[in-house]
């Protein structure tokens, strides 16, 4: 249920409504927009149906939310949300590019990559310290040492850092070092982890599960936002289909669908979607043309020696080209890079 307040509603009236909802066993989620303040009543809506809520001072109207995902829906918040990480804003008119190695391997490689992507115009440095791998014998990441190297790279370049968190026990540790927490495709349905990052208030990149519907994707985002963390960035990274010419199938139709359904910013990861570096630039162009708010790109100075995902990582020179071509697409659709 959405409670739309009058423009002149006072803080005292807002507080009264919140207390009223909480007394009924519901949770109140306040969203302050440009023109209106909205309160989302989260819980069993049947409790509210018999109550004359529109008679409460400060209330303009009460509307039901028909979607199963409430707080992330356009019904709850019609205008686009903006997520801020450091001095970078994701979701505005400017396309945001997050770039860096799949995994933090050592200081020399990370610094070389961070400096290269910064020169090319990337806004955020990505890199994995904890790597979820299908093969238990594959490189699993450097752990906290990798986090320390990412923090050092941020200090040297000024780029905010995004890195994956895999477990509820890691949230505090990763939050200490990173500017943005990433929830990987394998963790999209780890609801305990979603609740925990929701409590952290840190910006979150939520990747779509490899076999998840858009509805399930948005419901996972709802878990995070329902804990009070509105700083969620949705990431389309390809889904599993019967096609084996690419690592996954990049569902670019998900970009306009999600942006129609939700106010949260949407970025695209063409590297994990295709699994082949030659396909990354074409799909990055297509993602921006489809309306994506940003890109998540893997870059490595020596892909042939990469400890993970070398096949889908761009050389710094290729990343320079990606930025040039994406800039042209952004201009064509009325946006900037």
DAVENQUI-V428740 format. One record per backbone hydrogen bond with DSSP energy under -1.0 kcal/mol. CO is the residue of the C=O (numbers start at 1). NH is the residue of the N-H. If there is no record, write none. Layout:
CO;NH
CO;NH
//
This chain:
1;41
2;63
3;39
4;60
4;61
6;9
10;14
11;15
12;16
13;17
14;18
15;19
16;20
17;21
18;22
19;23
21;26
22;25
27;42
29;40
31;38
36;33
37;5
38;31
39;3
40;29
42;27
44;47
45;48
48;51
51;53
52;55
53;56
56;59
58;6
61;4
63;2
70;73
72;263
73;77
83;90
85;88
88;85
90;83
93;336
96;295
97;123
97;124
98;297
99;126
100;299
102;128
106;110
107;111
108;112
109;113
110;114
111;115
112;116
113;117
114;118
115;119
116;120
117;122
124;99
125;162
128;104
129;143
135;138
140;131
142;145
143;147
144;148
145;149
146;150
147;151
148;152
149;153
150;154
151;155
152;156
153;157
154;158
160;125
161;179
161;180
162;127
163;182
167;170
170;174
171;175
172;176
174;178
180;163
181;205
182;165
183;207
184;187
187;190
189;191
190;194
191;195
192;196
193;197
194;198
195;199
203;181
204;233
205;183
206;235
209;212
210;240
213;217
214;218
215;219
216;220
217;221
218;222
219;223
220;224
221;225
222;226
224;227
224;229
225;228
230;232
231;204
233;206
234;267
235;208
236;269
239;249
249;239
250;252
251;254
252;255
253;257
254;258
255;259
256;260
257;261
258;262
261;74
263;81
265;234
266;293
267;236
268;296
269;273
270;274
271;275
273;248
274;247
276;279
279;283
280;284
281;285
282;286
283;287
284;288
285;289
286;290
287;292
288;291
293;96
294;268
295;98
297;100
298;314
302;305
303;306
310;313
311;277
314;300
315;319
316;320
317;321
318;322
319;323
320;324
321;325
322;326
323;327
324;328
325;329
326;330
327;331
328;332
329;333
330;335
331;334
336;95
//
